[in-house]
Amino acid sequence: MRSSRPSTNLTAMERATARLWREGTRWIIQIDIDGARYTERDYDDIANACHAIASILRQHGERATNLDENECESYDEPLGLVICTQCGADAFVRTCEHAADRPIRLVEGFAYCRACRP
């Protein structure tokens, strides 16, 4: 499965397959991304299982794998850990106010990486 959006990942995903099936009352998903298998077994319904597949593929295929910023040279401020509220991508970012384009930024109280909200 390939995304129609341009990838920002430096080592872009080349191939991904996803399966889902039911065991008893739970839904199971299995995703293979470039030969690496990922399985989860704990979904109440098919909608949540499909949403998890989409989120995992987006997280692995449409964002840079390293979003961390370097420390600011002008100020002695520590880096802060910020997590995208949409896909779960995380990065250590500058806490000073003068930095230009953040890899993860706050918009109306929510944190977004560049892939989730360009």
C-alpha positions as CSV (number, residue, x, y, z in Angstrom):
1,M,0.0,0.0,0.0
2,R,1.5,3.4,-1.0
3,S,0.3,6.8,0.0
4,S,-0.6,9.3,-2.6
5,R,0.8,12.1,-0.3
6,P,4.6,12.7,-0.7
7,S,6.5,11.1,2.1
8,T,8.7,13.1,4.5
9,N,10.4,9.9,5.7
10,L,14.1,9.8,4.9
11,T,13.9,6.1,4.4
12,A,10.4,5.9,2.9
13,M,8.2,2.8,3.3
14,E,8.4,0.7,0.2
15,R,5.8,-2.0,0.8
16,A,3.1,-2.6,3.4
17,T,0.4,-5.1,3.8
18,A,-2.3,-5.4,6.4
19,R,-4.6,-8.2,7.5
20,L,-7.4,-8.3,10.0
21,W,-9.5,-11.1,11.4
22,R,-11.7,-12.0,14.3
23,E,-10.8,-14.4,17.1
24,G,-13.8,-14.9,19.5
25,T,-15.1,-11.4,20.3
26,R,-11.8,-9.5,19.5
27,W,-10.4,-8.2,16.2
28,I,-6.7,-8.8,15.4
29,I,-4.6,-6.7,13.0
30,Q,-1.3,-7.7,11.4
31,I,0.8,-5.3,9.5
32,D,4.0,-6.0,7.5
33,I,6.0,-2.9,6.7
34,D,9.1,-3.6,4.6
35,G,9.3,-7.1,6.0
36,A,8.9,-6.2,9.6
37,R,5.7,-7.7,11.1
38,Y,3.6,-5.9,13.7
39,T,0.6,-7.6,15.4
40,E,-2.1,-6.4,17.8
41,R,-4.9,-8.5,19.2
42,D,-7.2,-6.2,21.2
43,Y,-9.9,-4.4,19.3
44,D,-13.6,-4.4,20.2
45,D,-14.9,-3.8,16.7
46,I,-13.7,-3.6,13.1
47,A,-13.9,0.2,12.9
48,N,-11.3,0.5,15.7
49,A,-9.1,-2.1,14.1
50,C,-9.2,-0.3,10.7
51,H,-8.4,3.0,12.4
52,A,-5.4,1.4,14.1
53,I,-4.1,0.1,10.7
54,A,-4.4,3.6,9.2
55,S,-2.7,5.2,12.1
56,I,0.2,2.8,12.1
57,L,0.8,3.1,8.4
58,R,0.6,6.9,8.6
59,Q,3.1,6.9,11.5
60,H,5.6,4.7,9.7
61,G,5.2,6.0,6.2
62,E,4.5,9.7,6.2
63,R,6.7,11.3,8.7
64,A,10.4,11.7,9.3
65,T,11.9,9.1,11.6
66,N,14.0,11.6,13.4
67,L,12.2,14.9,14.2
68,D,14.5,16.0,17.1
69,E,15.9,19.5,17.0
70,N,19.3,20.6,18.2
71,E,19.6,22.8,21.3
72,C,19.3,26.5,20.7
73,E,22.7,28.3,20.4
74,S,21.2,31.7,21.5
75,Y,19.5,30.6,24.7
76,D,20.3,28.1,27.5
77,E,16.9,26.4,27.4
78,P,16.5,22.6,27.6
79,L,14.7,20.7,24.9
80,G,11.2,19.7,25.6
81,L,9.5,16.4,24.6
82,V,6.4,17.0,22.4
83,I,4.1,14.2,21.0
84,C,1.8,14.6,18.0
85,T,-1.8,14.2,19.1
86,Q,-2.8,12.6,15.8
87,C,-0.2,10.0,15.0
88,G,1.9,9.7,18.2
89,A,5.2,10.9,16.7
90,D,7.5,12.4,19.3
91,A,10.4,14.8,19.2
92,F,12.7,16.8,21.4
93,V,12.1,20.4,20.3
94,R,13.4,23.8,21.4
95,T,11.4,25.6,24.1
96,C,12.6,29.0,23.1
97,E,10.2,31.3,21.1
98,H,12.4,32.4,18.2
99,A,12.9,29.1,16.3
100,A,11.5,28.9,12.8
101,D,9.8,25.8,11.5
102,R,9.1,23.3,14.4
103,P,8.9,19.6,13.6
104,I,6.0,19.3,16.0
105,R,4.1,22.5,16.9
106,L,1.1,23.5,19.0
107,V,-2.0,24.7,17.2
108,E,-5.0,25.7,19.2
109,G,-3.9,23.6,22.2
110,F,-3.0,20.4,20.2
111,A,0.4,19.2,19.0
112,Y,0.8,18.3,15.3
113,C,3.8,17.0,13.4
114,R,4.3,18.3,9.8
115,A,2.8,15.1,8.2
116,C,-0.5,15.4,10.2
117,R,-0.9,19.2,9.7
118,P,1.5,20.7,7.2
